[in-house]
Amino acid sequence: MKSENYKFKCIKCGYETEKETFFCPKCGGLMQIVYDDFKWIVNSNTPSIWRYRYMLPRSWKIITMNEGLTPIKRINGILSKLETNNPTGVYTDRASSLLLSLFNHNFIETIYEEDFTISLSHYARKAGVKLKVKVIPDQADPQDLIIIARLGSEILFTEKNDKYGLVYENPYTIEGLKTISYEIYETKPKIDKIYVPAQSGILVYAIAKGFQELKEIRNDFKEYEIIAVKLRYANLPDILNYSKYKIKISEVSSKDALESIIDLSKKGLNLKPLASVAYSMAKIESDGIAIITGKRRIYMSDAIKYTELRKDIINLFSDNKKRTAYEIWNDLGKYSLKGVYKSLIMMVNSGELCEDFMLKGQRKIKVYWKCND
């Protein structure tokens, strides 16, 4: 794939080429996309990362499940950007949408990489693309493989882990993930620091790239301190060793991470230790915004139903009235009461809706309303 408005540049040594290249032919470093003519143009009516389509590689189609535009809410007083609100529950939906929109292939071969592969399977199914997943048996979660297979992807067992085919670490993943920066810029929260969990380092690098692009073209850009947070004793991601962007490194203990997992689980967020470290550091420092990556596994049909119902519920509350679950179900008139209850629980956990009890005559009833931002 060759583009007229961008080229590929090695993050490590600076080698440039117009030819689509994921890894540098000179030093083996990861490539990134550099634009020739970058302008801030937003399609404000588009409810997904594609509101920024003019700041992304040009695609021949758009495969979207309305990923992105995740809410920023306070959880136990900690300002958090909830990437768990993406369609399949993970931040990599942003990358999956861009990748499936760019690749005009009947099938894609990829390497099993936990959350990324499940997300990619959802989007491949929506795009009508056959996904072939190479899996090393001893390194796979059996439950993940069941989900991937049910989504229609083909599983190919192998004993060798190479970088042949589509891998998580690629220039387009960076482009999809950088949209988090654009959303924060549009929202303009009153913070100075952004805490990002760092495993491979791709997420925090992408966020730094997005902010750097904005800094170069926007006069009103407010610079943030970007902090990559890792577990103590974990290795520093290689990409952060030679990143040209200003990224501070911090670490938290396993104890702090586990305490944060417990705190967040009470809010309906089921995370791994690494996904909780940004929240942990924001809690310790008592400032900034934490990127909550998390994991919420749902099937594609459930994702679509929830996304549609959620939108209808949000629209219903545009009048700022308080309603019971039964009133919401009755007003919408096209969903099951059970489905409405499930969606309300998820929306309360994510901070989109608030709930409380009130008296109606002699009865105590639960009511819902749209929380103030």
C-alpha positions as CSV (number, residue, x, y, z in Angstrom):
1,M,0.0,0.0,0.0
2,K,1.4,3.4,-1.0
3,S,-0.1,6.7,0.1
4,E,0.1,10.1,-1.4
5,N,0.0,11.9,2.0
6,Y,2.3,9.9,4.3
7,K,5.4,7.8,4.5
8,F,6.8,5.2,6.8
9,K,9.7,6.1,9.2
10,C,11.6,3.9,11.5
11,I,11.1,4.9,15.2
12,K,14.6,3.6,16.0
13,C,17.0,4.8,13.2
14,G,14.9,7.2,11.2
15,Y,15.0,5.3,7.9
16,E,12.1,6.5,5.6
17,T,10.2,4.9,2.7
18,E,7.0,5.4,0.8
19,K,6.5,1.7,0.6
20,E,4.3,0.0,3.3
21,T,6.7,-1.5,5.8
22,F,6.0,-2.6,9.3
23,F,9.6,-3.2,10.4
24,C,12.8,-1.3,9.3
25,P,14.8,-3.2,6.6
26,K,18.0,-1.6,8.1
27,C,17.7,-2.0,11.9
28,G,14.6,-4.1,12.4
29,G,12.9,-1.3,14.4
30,L,9.2,-0.6,14.3
31,M,8.0,1.8,11.6
32,Q,5.5,4.6,12.2
33,I,3.5,6.8,9.8
34,V,4.6,10.4,9.2
35,Y,2.2,12.7,7.3
36,D,3.2,15.2,4.7
37,D,0.3,17.6,5.2
38,F,-1.4,17.1,8.6
39,K,-4.5,19.2,9.4
40,W,-7.0,19.1,12.3
41,I,-10.3,18.2,10.6
42,V,-13.0,16.6,12.7
43,N,-16.3,15.1,11.5
44,S,-18.1,16.1,14.7
45,N,-21.3,14.1,13.9
46,T,-19.4,10.8,13.6
47,P,-19.6,8.7,16.8
48,S,-16.3,6.8,16.5
49,I,-12.6,7.2,15.8
50,W,-13.6,7.9,12.2
51,R,-14.5,11.5,13.2
52,Y,-10.7,11.9,12.8
53,R,-10.5,10.1,9.4
54,Y,-8.6,13.0,7.8
55,M,-5.8,12.5,10.4
56,L,-5.6,8.7,9.7
57,P,-4.3,6.7,6.7
58,R,-6.8,6.9,3.8
59,S,-9.0,3.8,3.7
60,W,-11.0,2.3,0.9
61,K,-13.9,1.5,3.2
62,I,-14.8,1.9,6.9
63,I,-15.4,-1.1,9.2
64,T,-16.6,0.3,12.5
65,M,-18.6,-0.8,15.5
66,N,-18.6,2.8,16.9
67,E,-15.3,2.3,18.8
68,G,-13.7,5.3,20.5
69,L,-15.3,8.3,22.1
70,T,-14.9,6.5,25.4
71,P,-16.1,8.4,28.5
72,I,-14.0,10.2,31.1
73,K,-15.4,9.6,34.5
74,R,-14.3,9.7,38.1
75,I,-14.0,6.3,39.8
76,N,-13.5,6.6,43.5
77,G,-12.3,10.2,42.9
78,I,-9.8,9.2,40.2
79,L,-10.4,10.7,36.7
80,S,-10.4,7.8,34.3
81,K,-10.8,7.3,30.6
82,L,-12.8,4.0,30.3
83,E,-11.4,2.1,27.3
84,T,-13.5,-0.8,28.5
85,N,-16.4,1.0,26.9
86,N,-15.2,0.0,23.4
87,P,-17.4,-2.4,21.5
88,T,-15.6,-5.6,22.5
89,G,-14.4,-4.1,25.8
90,V,-10.7,-3.4,24.9
91,Y,-8.8,-0.4,23.6
92,T,-7.4,-2.4,20.7
93,D,-10.8,-2.1,19.0
94,R,-9.4,1.3,17.7
95,A,-6.6,-0.6,15.9
96,S,-8.9,-3.4,14.7
97,S,-11.3,-0.9,13.0
98,L,-8.5,0.9,11.2
99,L,-6.7,-2.4,10.1
100,L,-9.9,-4.0,8.7
101,S,-10.8,-0.7,7.0
102,L,-7.4,-0.5,5.3
103,F,-6.8,-4.1,4.2
104,N,-8.6,-5.2,1.1
105,H,-8.0,-8.9,1.5
106,N,-10.3,-12.0,1.6
107,F,-8.3,-13.3,4.5
108,I,-5.7,-12.1,7.0
109,E,-3.2,-14.2,8.9
110,T,-2.2,-13.1,12.4
111,I,-0.5,-14.3,15.5
112,Y,-2.4,-14.9,18.7
113,E,-2.0,-12.0,21.0
114,E,-4.7,-12.2,23.6
115,D,-7.1,-9.2,23.6
116,F,-5.9,-8.0,20.2
117,T,-6.8,-11.2,18.5
118,I,-10.3,-11.4,19.9
119,S,-10.9,-7.8,18.9
120,L,-9.6,-8.5,15.5
121,S,-11.8,-11.5,15.2
122,H,-14.9,-9.4,15.9
123,Y,-14.0,-6.9,13.2
124,A,-12.9,-9.5,10.7
125,R,-16.3,-11.1,11.0
126,K,-18.1,-7.8,10.5
127,A,-15.9,-7.1,7.4
128,G,-16.6,-10.6,6.0
129,V,-12.8,-11.3,6.1
130,K,-11.5,-14.8,7.0
131,L,-9.0,-14.5,9.9
132,K,-6.4,-17.2,10.3
133,V,-4.8,-17.2,13.8
134,K,-1.5,-18.9,14.4
135,V,-1.3,-20.2,18.0
136,I,1.4,-21.7,20.1
137,P,-0.6,-24.2,22.3
138,D,1.3,-23.6,25.5
139,Q,0.9,-19.8,25.3
140,A,-2.8,-19.6,24.6
141,D,-5.8,-19.1,26.9
142,P,-8.3,-21.9,26.0
143,Q,-11.2,-19.6,26.6
144,D,-9.8,-17.1,24.1
145,L,-9.5,-19.8,21.5
146,I,-13.2,-20.8,22.0
147,I,-14.3,-17.2,21.5
148,I,-12.0,-16.8,18.4
149,A,-13.4,-20.0,16.9
150,R,-17.0,-19.1,17.6
151,L,-16.4,-15.8,15.8
152,G,-15.5,-17.8,12.7
153,S,-11.7,-17.4,12.7
154,E,-9.5,-20.4,11.8
155,I,-7.0,-21.5,14.4
156,L,-3.7,-22.8,13.1
157,F,-1.5,-24.4,15.8
158,T,2.3,-23.9,15.4
159,E,5.4,-24.4,17.5
160,K,7.2,-21.3,16.2
161,N,6.4,-17.7,17.1
162,D,7.5,-15.5,14.2
163,K,6.4,-12.1,12.9
164,Y,5.0,-13.3,9.7
165,G,1.5,-11.9,9.0
166,L,-0.3,-9.2,10.9
167,V,1.0,-8.5,14.5
168,Y,-0.2,-6.1,17.1
169,E,3.0,-4.0,16.9
170,N,2.6,-2.2,13.5
171,P,2.3,1.4,12.3
172,Y,-1.5,1.2,11.8
173,T,-2.0,0.0,15.4
174,I,-0.2,3.2,16.5
175,E,-2.5,5.3,14.3
176,G,-5.7,3.7,15.6
177,L,-4.6,4.1,19.3
178,K,-3.4,7.7,18.9
179,T,-7.1,8.7,18.6
180,I,-7.2,8.5,22.4
181,S,-5.1,11.7,22.4
182,Y,-7.5,13.5,20.0
183,E,-10.4,12.7,22.3
184,I,-8.6,14.0,25.3
185,Y,-7.7,17.1,23.4
186,E,-11.4,17.6,22.4
187,T,-12.6,17.0,25.9
188,K,-10.0,19.2,27.5
189,P,-10.1,17.8,31.1
190,K,-8.4,20.0,33.7
191,I,-5.4,17.8,34.3
192,D,-1.6,18.0,33.7
193,K,-0.7,14.3,33.7
194,I,-1.8,11.2,31.8
195,Y,-1.1,7.8,33.2
196,V,-0.9,4.9,30.7
197,P,-0.3,1.2,31.4
198,A,2.8,0.0,29.6
199,Q,3.4,-3.6,28.5
200,S,4.6,-3.5,24.9
201,G,4.7,0.3,25.1
202,I,2.7,0.7,21.9
203,L,-0.3,2.3,23.6
204,V,1.7,5.0,25.5
205,Y,3.8,5.7,22.4
206,A,0.7,6.1,20.3
207,I,-0.8,8.6,22.7
208,A,2.5,10.5,22.8
209,K,2.5,10.6,19.0
210,G,-1.0,11.9,18.8
211,F,-0.2,14.7,21.2
212,Q,3.0,15.6,19.3
213,E,1.0,15.9,16.1
214,L,-1.5,18.2,17.8
215,K,1.3,20.3,19.3
216,E,2.8,21.0,15.9
217,I,-0.5,22.3,14.4
218,R,-2.7,23.6,17.2
219,N,-2.0,27.0,18.8
220,D,-4.4,26.1,21.7
221,F,-2.7,22.8,22.5
222,K,-2.0,22.2,26.2
223,E,1.0,20.0,26.8
224,Y,0.5,17.1,29.2
225,E,3.1,15.0,31.1
226,I,2.7,11.5,29.7
227,I,3.6,8.7,32.2
228,A,4.1,5.1,31.2
229,V,3.3,3.0,34.2
230,K,4.6,-0.6,34.6
231,L,4.7,-3.2,37.3
232,R,7.8,-3.1,39.5
233,Y,10.5,-5.5,38.3
234,A,8.8,-5.8,34.8
235,N,11.1,-5.0,31.9
236,L,10.9,-1.6,30.3
237,P,9.2,-1.9,26.8
238,D,11.9,-1.7,24.1
239,I,10.1,1.0,22.2
240,L,10.4,3.3,25.1
241,N,14.2,2.9,25.1
242,Y,14.5,4.8,21.9
243,S,11.3,6.9,21.7
244,K,11.9,10.5,20.6
245,Y,8.8,11.6,22.5
246,K,9.0,12.8,26.1
247,I,7.5,9.9,28.1
248,K,8.2,9.5,31.9
249,I,8.5,6.0,33.4
250,S,6.9,5.1,36.7
251,E,6.2,1.8,38.4
252,V,3.8,0.4,41.0
253,S,4.1,-2.6,43.3
254,S,2.0,-5.7,42.8
255,K,0.3,-4.9,46.1
256,D,-0.9,-1.5,44.8
257,A,-2.0,-3.1,41.5
258,L,-4.0,-5.8,43.3
259,E,-5.6,-3.2,45.6
260,S,-6.7,-1.2,42.5
261,I,-8.1,-4.4,40.9
262,I,-10.3,-4.8,44.0
263,D,-11.4,-1.2,44.0
264,L,-12.3,-1.3,40.3
265,S,-14.0,-4.6,40.5
266,K,-16.5,-3.0,42.9
267,K,-17.4,-0.7,40.0
268,G,-17.9,-3.6,37.6
269,L,-14.5,-3.5,36.0
270,N,-12.7,-6.8,35.8
271,L,-9.0,-6.1,35.1
272,K,-5.6,-7.8,35.1
273,P,-2.8,-6.3,37.3
274,L,-1.2,-4.5,34.3
275,A,-4.5,-2.9,33.3
276,S,-4.9,-1.4,36.8
277,V,-1.4,0.2,37.1
278,A,-2.4,3.5,35.6
279,Y,-5.2,3.8,38.1
280,S,-2.9,2.8,40.9
281,M,-0.4,5.6,40.0
282,A,-3.1,8.2,39.6
283,K,-4.4,7.2,43.0
284,I,-1.0,7.5,44.6
285,E,-0.2,10.9,43.0
286,S,-3.8,12.1,43.4
287,D,-3.9,13.9,40.1
288,G,-4.1,13.4,36.3
289,I,-6.2,11.0,34.3
290,A,-5.7,7.2,34.2
291,I,-6.3,5.2,30.9
292,I,-8.3,2.2,32.0
293,T,-7.7,-0.6,29.4
294,G,-9.4,-3.5,31.1
295,K,-11.2,-6.4,29.5
296,R,-14.8,-7.1,28.9
297,R,-15.5,-10.1,26.7
298,I,-18.7,-10.0,24.8
299,Y,-19.8,-11.6,21.5
300,M,-20.3,-9.5,18.4
301,S,-24.1,-9.9,18.4
302,D,-24.2,-8.8,22.1
303,A,-21.8,-5.9,21.3
304,I,-24.1,-4.6,18.5
305,K,-27.3,-5.0,20.6
306,Y,-25.7,-3.2,23.6
307,T,-24.3,-0.4,21.4
308,E,-27.7,0.2,19.8
309,L,-29.6,0.0,23.1
310,R,-27.1,2.2,24.8
311,K,-27.5,4.9,22.2
312,D,-31.3,4.8,22.5
313,I,-31.1,5.1,26.3
314,I,-28.7,8.1,26.1
315,N,-31.1,9.7,23.6
316,L,-34.0,9.0,26.0
317,F,-32.3,10.9,28.8
318,S,-31.7,14.0,26.7
319,D,-34.6,15.5,28.6
320,N,-32.7,15.1,31.9
321,K,-35.7,13.3,33.6
322,K,-35.3,10.5,36.1
323,R,-36.8,7.1,35.1
324,T,-37.2,3.6,36.5
325,A,-36.0,0.6,34.4
326,Y,-39.6,-0.2,33.6
327,E,-40.3,3.3,32.4
328,I,-37.2,3.2,30.2
329,W,-38.2,-0.2,28.8
330,N,-41.8,1.1,28.2
331,D,-40.6,4.3,26.5
332,L,-38.2,2.5,24.2
333,G,-40.7,-0.1,23.3
334,K,-38.5,-2.4,21.3
335,Y,-36.2,-4.2,23.7
336,S,-36.6,-6.9,26.3
337,L,-36.8,-5.8,29.9
338,K,-33.9,-8.1,30.8
339,G,-31.8,-6.4,28.1
340,V,-32.6,-3.0,29.4
341,Y,-31.6,-4.0,32.9
342,K,-28.3,-5.5,31.7
343,S,-27.5,-2.3,29.8
344,L,-28.4,-0.1,32.7
345,I,-26.0,-2.0,35.0
346,M,-23.2,-1.6,32.5
347,M,-23.9,2.1,32.0
348,V,-24.0,2.7,35.7
349,N,-20.7,0.8,36.2
350,S,-19.1,2.9,33.4
351,G,-20.3,6.2,34.9
352,E,-22.7,7.1,32.1
353,L,-25.8,6.9,34.2
354,C,-26.4,7.5,37.9
355,E,-28.8,5.6,40.1
356,D,-30.5,6.1,43.4
357,F,-33.6,5.0,45.4
358,M,-36.6,7.2,46.0
359,L,-40.0,6.8,47.6
360,K,-43.1,6.5,45.4
361,G,-46.0,6.5,47.8
362,Q,-45.0,3.7,50.3
363,R,-42.7,1.9,47.8
364,K,-39.0,2.3,47.4
365,I,-38.0,2.4,43.7
366,K,-34.7,2.7,41.9
367,V,-34.4,5.5,39.3
368,Y,-31.8,6.3,36.7
369,W,-30.6,9.6,35.2
370,K,-27.7,10.9,33.0
371,C,-24.8,11.8,35.2
372,N,-23.4,15.3,35.0
373,D,-19.9,15.3,33.4
